[in-house]
Amino acid sequence: MLGTHTHVQTADESVSENGTACITDVGMTGPEESIIGMKKDEVVKRFLLQTHVRFEPAVNRPMLNAVAVEIDDATGKALSIARIYERITFE
């Protein structure tokens, strides 16, 4: 059971006694310096002016949030869950 609201990854991953892997929020994959993946200035302008503003995707400082779940092939139950968080840097 993987929840997401495309924001900050939570640190509450667990596997229940019945074999269900769970995390409240897997997190966002996309540009870190953005508002849900869009250029910040445009989103703020739309909020403040309450008018239509075309959003463009942000492209700076990409990050990856994900989870890896190990599943028992015989039972279909989760054995483990691990958070993945990577910042991608360009040199």
C-alpha positions as CSV (number, residue, x, y, z in Angstrom):
1,M,0.0,0.0,0.0
2,L,1.9,3.0,-1.3
3,G,0.4,6.4,-0.7
4,T,1.5,9.6,-2.4
5,H,0.5,13.2,-2.5
6,T,3.6,14.1,-4.6
7,H,5.3,16.0,-1.9
8,V,8.0,14.9,0.7
9,Q,8.7,11.3,1.2
10,T,7.7,10.0,4.6
11,A,9.9,7.8,6.9
12,D,7.1,5.5,8.1
13,E,7.7,2.5,5.8
14,S,6.8,-0.8,7.4
15,V,5.7,-4.4,6.7
16,S,2.7,-5.6,8.8
17,E,2.5,-9.0,10.3
18,N,0.2,-10.2,7.5
19,G,2.8,-9.1,4.9
20,T,1.5,-5.8,3.7
21,A,4.1,-3.2,2.8
22,C,3.1,0.4,3.6
23,I,4.4,3.9,3.3
24,T,2.2,7.1,3.7
25,D,3.9,9.1,1.0
26,V,6.4,7.8,-1.6
27,G,7.3,11.4,-2.4
28,M,7.8,13.3,-5.7
29,T,10.0,12.5,-8.6
30,G,11.0,15.7,-10.5
31,P,12.7,19.0,-10.1
32,E,13.4,19.8,-6.5
33,E,13.2,23.6,-6.9
34,S,9.6,23.6,-8.1
35,I,6.0,23.6,-7.0
36,I,4.8,20.1,-7.8
37,G,7.1,20.0,-10.8
38,M,6.3,23.4,-12.2
39,K,8.2,26.7,-12.3
40,K,7.7,28.4,-8.9
41,D,7.1,31.9,-10.1
42,E,4.2,30.9,-12.4
43,V,2.4,29.0,-9.6
44,V,2.8,31.8,-7.1
45,K,1.5,34.3,-9.6
46,R,-1.6,32.2,-10.3
47,F,-2.3,31.8,-6.6
48,L,-1.8,35.5,-5.8
49,L,-3.7,36.9,-8.8
50,Q,-6.3,34.2,-9.0
51,T,-6.1,34.2,-12.8
52,H,-5.1,31.8,-15.5
53,V,-1.3,31.5,-15.8
54,R,0.2,28.8,-18.1
55,F,2.5,26.5,-16.1
56,E,5.8,25.3,-17.5
57,P,7.7,22.3,-16.1
58,A,10.7,23.2,-14.0
59,V,14.0,21.5,-15.1
60,N,16.5,22.2,-12.3
61,R,17.9,19.9,-9.7
62,P,16.0,16.6,-10.5
63,M,15.4,14.2,-7.7
64,L,14.0,10.7,-7.4
65,N,11.8,9.4,-4.6
66,A,10.7,5.7,-4.8
67,V,10.5,2.5,-2.8
68,A,11.7,-1.0,-3.4
69,V,9.5,-3.8,-2.1
70,E,10.7,-7.4,-1.8
71,I,7.8,-9.8,-2.3
72,D,7.7,-13.5,-1.6
73,D,6.9,-15.3,-4.9
74,A,5.1,-18.1,-3.1
75,T,2.8,-16.1,-0.9
76,G,2.6,-12.7,-2.6
77,K,3.4,-11.1,0.8
78,A,5.9,-8.3,1.3
79,L,9.1,-9.3,2.9
80,S,10.7,-5.8,3.1
81,I,10.3,-2.2,2.0
82,A,13.1,0.4,1.5
83,R,12.9,4.1,0.7
84,I,14.9,5.3,-2.3
85,Y,15.9,9.0,-2.4
86,E,18.4,10.3,-5.0
87,R,19.4,13.8,-6.0
88,I,20.9,14.0,-9.5
89,T,23.7,16.4,-9.9
90,F,25.3,17.6,-13.1
91,E,28.9,18.5,-13.3
